[in-house]
Amino acid sequence: MRILWLGAYWLGWDLLYRSLKSLNEHEITLIRYDPPRAGDKRIQELIQPYTGQLDVIIYVAVNGGSCMPSIEELKRIRKIAPTVMISPEGSDKSWWCGLIKKYYEDECFDLIVNIDGNPDWPYSEHGITRLTPIDITPWKTPKSWEERKYLCGTWSNRTGLREEVLNTLDDIVVWHGNIPARPEFEEDDNLKSYDLYIDFNRNCKSVLNLAGRGADGSVSLIGLIKNGDGPTLTGLGLAETTLTGAINRCLKDDGTHVKGRVIEAGLAGATLIEQANAETARWFVPGEDYITFATIDEIRQQIHWVESHPDEAQKMANRLHDKVLRDHSPRVFWSDVFNKLFAR
């Protein structure tokens, strides 16, 4: 197919693009844009020459970002070719109460695809919900358990409350937060950094997922935060503190996302240690595909379980790896998207 990809600024959009490109089945034209600087007129000038030459237009939209064409411009783009909107946070109330509602009612897109793994959004019956597609090629075959250097590793920005949590686990969790997990597309230095990030994950027997957003929209909050108020972890005794949904938080909401790092842990062949939440459990089986925690003490206990039960932990990691490849590969994801789009 002839596909036009509209890439606004978002730190993960390039992974989506690379997942489609990895199939080597489509003729893909990439246009990167920033409407606050380019404006609708500029976007129209960029796209207009492709009129009559395209089968699909793919647009990545991000909640709270400034890089969004106007509603009217999106409707004009749709006249050029069938359009797919991919949202990495479609279940956020702040998202679907505003833009997605407007997108749907004004018929801006032929298909909306939510990739945060949470199907609880009002227009889900008119779209599809999936997990983040990630190009499997650079992840290669998982290393053997004996080759792995680290018992447990994690990637995050070590700031705020997240740093407080990591400080309690420094004796047992290897932190590699200086390596960017989301490179800017086709910038050699960042792609090399992404290779380092992949290599780090492949060298971990277990991966602790501390990814997510807090109630204030920060990517660094983790702990007892709910809709902007409530106690933090400071001074509460971290080991006894229950984490209530802040690790994989939706932006300003109570829901959870299934982060791309869940898929990456599977690709790395590592045992995933994930906060207990209903969304990850929709797609994978707790206790079979990954292990969960609800307190800081439980994180430590689960890491010790990986250490003391290497055969069982490796089998669990293998199950997650196999399920990711079988059910959530780029080929499966994009087949679902295009089948849904052209079945309309």
LINLINVEN-V784503 format. One record per residue. N is the residue number from 1. RES is the residue in three letters. PHI is phi as a letter, one per 30 degrees, with the letter a starting at -180 (none if undefined). D_CENTER is the distance of its C-alpha to the mean C-alpha in Angstrom with 1 decimal. Layout:
n = <N & N>
res = <RES & RES>
phi = <PHI & PHI>
d_center = <D_CENTER & D_CENTER>
This chain:
n = <1 & 2 & 3 & 4 & 5 & 6 & 7 & 8 & 9 & 10 & 11 & 12 & 13 & 14 & 15 & 16 & 17 & 18 & 19 & 20 & 21 & 22 & 23 & 24 & 25 & 26 & 27 & 28 & 29 & 30 & 31 & 32 & 33 & 34 & 35 & 36 & 37 & 38 & 39 & 40 & 41 & 42 & 43 & 44 & 45 & 46 & 47 & 48 & 49 & 50 & 51 & 52 & 53 & 54 & 55 & 56 & 57 & 58 & 59 & 60 & 61 & 62 & 63 & 64 & 65 & 66 & 67 & 68 & 69 & 70 & 71 & 72 & 73 & 74 & 75 & 76 & 77 & 78 & 79 & 80 & 81 & 82 & 83 & 84 & 85 & 86 & 87 & 88 & 89 & 90 & 91 & 92 & 93 & 94 & 95 & 96 & 97 & 98 & 99 & 100 & 101 & 102 & 103 & 104 & 105 & 106 & 107 & 108 & 109 & 110 & 111 & 112 & 113 & 114 & 115 & 116 & 117 & 118 & 119 & 120 & 121 & 122 & 123 & 124 & 125 & 126 & 127 & 128 & 129 & 130 & 131 & 132 & 133 & 134 & 135 & 136 & 137 & 138 & 139 & 140 & 141 & 142 & 143 & 144 & 145 & 146 & 147 & 148 & 149 & 150 & 151 & 152 & 153 & 154 & 155 & 156 & 157 & 158 & 159 & 160 & 161 & 162 & 163 & 164 & 165 & 166 & 167 & 168 & 169 & 170 & 171 & 172 & 173 & 174 & 175 & 176 & 177 & 178 & 179 & 180 & 181 & 182 & 183 & 184 & 185 & 186 & 187 & 188 & 189 & 190 & 191 & 192 & 193 & 194 & 195 & 196 & 197 & 198 & 199 & 200 & 201 & 202 & 203 & 204 & 205 & 206 & 207 & 208 & 209 & 210 & 211 & 212 & 213 & 214 & 215 & 216 & 217 & 218 & 219 & 220 & 221 & 222 & 223 & 224 & 225 & 226 & 227 & 228 & 229 & 230 & 231 & 232 & 233 & 234 & 235 & 236 & 237 & 238 & 239 & 240 & 241 & 242 & 243 & 244 & 245 & 246 & 247 & 248 & 249 & 250 & 251 & 252 & 253 & 254 & 255 & 256 & 257 & 258 & 259 & 260 & 261 & 262 & 263 & 264 & 265 & 266 & 267 & 268 & 269 & 270 & 271 & 272 & 273 & 274 & 275 & 276 & 277 & 278 & 279 & 280 & 281 & 282 & 283 & 284 & 285 & 286 & 287 & 288 & 289 & 290 & 291 & 292 & 293 & 294 & 295 & 296 & 297 & 298 & 299 & 300 & 301 & 302 & 303 & 304 & 305 & 306 & 307 & 308 & 309 & 310 & 311 & 312 & 313 & 314 & 315 & 316 & 317 & 318 & 319 & 320 & 321 & 322 & 323 & 324 & 325 & 326 & 327 & 328 & 329 & 330 & 331 & 332 & 333 & 334 & 335 & 336 & 337 & 338 & 339 & 340 & 341 & 342 & 343 & 344>
res = <MET & ARG & ILE & LEU & TRP & LEU & GLY & ALA & TYR & TRP & LEU & GLY & TRP & ASP & LEU & LEU & TYR & ARG & SER & LEU & LYS & SER & LEU & ASN & GLU & HIS & GLU & ILE & THR & LEU & ILE & ARG & TYR & ASP & PRO & PRO & ARG & ALA & GLY & ASP & LYS & ARG & ILE & GLN & GLU & LEU & ILE & GLN & PRO & TYR & THR & GLY & GLN & LEU & ASP & VAL & ILE & ILE & TYR & VAL & ALA & VAL & ASN & GLY & GLY & SER & CYS & MET & PRO & SER & ILE & GLU & GLU & LEU & LYS & ARG & ILE & ARG & LYS & ILE & ALA & PRO & THR & VAL & MET & ILE & SER & PRO & GLU & GLY & SER & ASP & LYS & SER & TRP & TRP & CYS & GLY & LEU & ILE & LYS & LYS & TYR & TYR & GLU & ASP & GLU & CYS & PHE & ASP & LEU & ILE & VAL & ASN & ILE & ASP & GLY & ASN & PRO & ASP & TRP & PRO & TYR & SER & GLU & HIS & GLY & ILE & THR & ARG & LEU & THR & PRO & ILE & ASP & ILE & THR & PRO & TRP & LYS & THR & PRO & LYS & SER & TRP & GLU & GLU & ARG & LYS & TYR & LEU & CYS & GLY & THR & TRP & SER & ASN & ARG & THR & GLY & LEU & ARG & GLU & GLU & VAL & LEU & ASN & THR & LEU & ASP & ASP & ILE & VAL & VAL & TRP & HIS & GLY & ASN & ILE & PRO & ALA & ARG & PRO & GLU & PHE & GLU & GLU & ASP & ASP & ASN & LEU & LYS & SER & TYR & ASP & LEU & TYR & ILE & ASP & PHE & ASN & ARG & ASN & CYS & LYS & SER & VAL & LEU & ASN & LEU & ALA & GLY & ARG & GLY & ALA & ASP & GLY & SER & VAL & SER & LEU & ILE & GLY & LEU & ILE & LYS & ASN & GLY & ASP & GLY & PRO & THR & LEU & THR & GLY & LEU & GLY & LEU & ALA & GLU & THR & THR & LEU & THR & GLY & ALA & ILE & ASN & ARG & CYS & LEU & LYS & ASP & ASP & GLY & THR & HIS & VAL & LYS & GLY & ARG & VAL & ILE & GLU & ALA & GLY & LEU & ALA & GLY & ALA & THR & LEU & ILE & GLU & GLN & ALA & ASN & ALA & GLU & THR & ALA & ARG & TRP & PHE & VAL & PRO & GLY & GLU & ASP & TYR & ILE & THR & PHE & ALA & THR & ILE & ASP & GLU & ILE & ARG & GLN & GLN & ILE & HIS & TRP & VAL & GLU & SER & HIS & PRO & ASP & GLU & ALA & GLN & LYS & MET & ALA & ASN & ARG & LEU & HIS & ASP & LYS & VAL & LEU & ARG & ASP & HIS & SER & PRO & ARG & VAL & PHE & TRP & SER & ASP & VAL & PHE & ASN & LYS & LEU & PHE & ALA & ARG>
phi = <none & c & b & c & c & c & c & d & d & a & d & c & d & d & d & d & e & d & d & d & d & d & d & h & b & b & c & c & c & c & b & c & b & b & e & e & c & d & i & e & d & d & d & d & d & d & c & e & d & c & e & i & c & b & c & b & c & c & b & c & c & b & d & i & d & c & c & b & d & d & e & d & d & d & d & d & d & d & d & d & a & e & c & c & c & c & c & d & b & d & d & d & d & d & d & d & d & c & d & d & e & d & e & d & d & c & h & d & b & d & a & c & c & c & c & c & i & c & d & d & b & e & c & d & d & c & b & b & c & b & c & e & d & b & e & d & e & d & d & h & d & e & d & d & e & d & d & d & d & b & d & b & b & b & c & a & d & d & b & h & d & d & d & d & d & d & d & d & c & e & d & b & c & d & c & b & d & d & c & d & d & b & d & d & d & i & c & e & d & d & d & d & d & d & d & d & d & d & d & d & d & d & c & c & d & b & b & c & d & c & d & k & b & c & d & c & i & d & d & c & c & a & k & d & b & b & h & i & b & j & d & c & d & d & i & c & i & e & d & c & d & d & d & c & j & c & d & c & d & d & d & i & b & c & d & b & c & c & d & d & d & d & d & d & d & d & d & d & i & c & d & d & c & b & e & d & a & d & d & d & d & d & c & b & c & d & i & c & c & a & c & c & b & b & b & d & e & d & e & d & d & d & d & d & d & e & d & c & b & d & d & d & d & d & d & d & d & d & d & d & e & d & d & d & d & d & c & b & d & e & d & d & e & d & d & d & d & d & d & d & d & d & d & d>
d_center = <25.6 & 25.8 & 22.5 & 22.1 & 18.6 & 18.5 & 16.1 & 16.2 & 15.1 & 11.5 & 10.3 & 7.5 & 9.8 & 11.7 & 9.4 & 9.6 & 13.3 & 13.9 & 12.8 & 15.4 & 17.8 & 17.8 & 19.6 & 22.6 & 23.7 & 23.5 & 25.0 & 22.3 & 23.3 & 20.9 & 21.7 & 20.0 & 21.3 & 21.5 & 23.6 & 24.9 & 26.6 & 27.1 & 27.8 & 27.9 & 31.0 & 29.5 & 26.6 & 29.3 & 31.2 & 28.4 & 27.7 & 31.2 & 32.5 & 30.2 & 31.9 & 33.1 & 31.2 & 27.8 & 26.5 & 23.0 & 21.3 & 17.5 & 16.3 & 13.0 & 13.4 & 12.0 & 13.6 & 16.1 & 16.1 & 19.5 & 18.7 & 19.6 & 22.7 & 25.1 & 25.4 & 28.6 & 27.1 & 24.3 & 27.1 & 29.1 & 26.2 & 26.0 & 29.7 & 29.1 & 26.9 & 24.7 & 21.5 & 17.9 & 15.6 & 11.8 & 10.2 & 6.6 & 8.7 & 11.7 & 12.9 & 13.7 & 17.5 & 17.9 & 16.0 & 17.9 & 21.1 & 21.4 & 19.8 & 18.6 & 22.1 & 23.7 & 21.9 & 22.9 & 26.4 & 27.2 & 25.9 & 23.8 & 21.8 & 22.7 & 19.4 & 16.3 & 13.1 & 10.6 & 7.2 & 6.4 & 8.9 & 11.6 & 14.6 & 16.7 & 17.1 & 20.6 & 20.3 & 18.2 & 21.4 & 21.5 & 18.0 & 15.6 & 12.6 & 10.4 & 7.3 & 5.2 & 8.4 & 9.2 & 12.8 & 14.6 & 17.7 & 17.3 & 16.4 & 19.8 & 21.6 & 20.7 & 23.4 & 26.0 & 26.0 & 29.0 & 27.5 & 24.7 & 25.6 & 23.7 & 23.8 & 20.6 & 18.2 & 15.4 & 13.6 & 13.6 & 15.7 & 18.8 & 20.1 & 21.4 & 21.1 & 18.5 & 21.2 & 23.7 & 21.7 & 21.4 & 25.0 & 26.1 & 24.4 & 25.5 & 28.0 & 25.6 & 22.1 & 21.7 & 19.6 & 18.5 & 17.0 & 19.0 & 16.9 & 14.2 & 10.8 & 10.0 & 13.4 & 15.1 & 16.0 & 19.4 & 20.5 & 22.1 & 21.9 & 18.1 & 17.7 & 20.1 & 18.1 & 15.1 & 17.6 & 18.7 & 15.3 & 15.2 & 18.8 & 18.3 & 15.8 & 18.3 & 21.0 & 19.8 & 21.2 & 18.7 & 15.4 & 15.1 & 11.7 & 12.5 & 9.2 & 9.3 & 11.8 & 15.4 & 17.7 & 18.9 & 15.7 & 15.7 & 12.8 & 15.5 & 16.9 & 17.1 & 20.0 & 22.3 & 21.1 & 21.4 & 21.7 & 22.9 & 25.7 & 26.7 & 27.3 & 25.3 & 25.5 & 28.2 & 31.5 & 30.5 & 30.7 & 27.2 & 28.1 & 29.1 & 26.4 & 24.2 & 20.5 & 20.0 & 16.4 & 15.4 & 13.0 & 10.1 & 12.0 & 11.6 & 13.3 & 17.0 & 16.9 & 17.5 & 14.7 & 11.6 & 8.0 & 6.7 & 3.9 & 3.2 & 6.5 & 8.1 & 8.3 & 9.4 & 11.9 & 13.2 & 13.7 & 15.4 & 17.7 & 17.4 & 18.0 & 15.0 & 16.2 & 14.1 & 15.3 & 17.1 & 15.5 & 16.2 & 12.8 & 12.0 & 15.7 & 15.5 & 14.0 & 15.4 & 18.7 & 19.1 & 22.0 & 21.7 & 18.3 & 17.2 & 19.1 & 18.5 & 20.0 & 21.1 & 23.2 & 23.5 & 26.3 & 24.3 & 21.8 & 24.9 & 26.4 & 23.5 & 23.5 & 27.3 & 26.9 & 24.9 & 27.7 & 30.5 & 29.2 & 28.0 & 28.9 & 27.1 & 24.0 & 23.9 & 24.5 & 21.5 & 19.3 & 20.9 & 20.2 & 16.5 & 16.7 & 18.9 & 16.9 & 13.7 & 16.1 & 18.1 & 15.8 & 12.4 & 13.7 & 13.5 & 17.1 & 16.5 & 13.7 & 15.8 & 18.9 & 17.8 & 16.9 & 20.3 & 22.3 & 21.4 & 22.0 & 25.4 & 26.5 & 27.0>
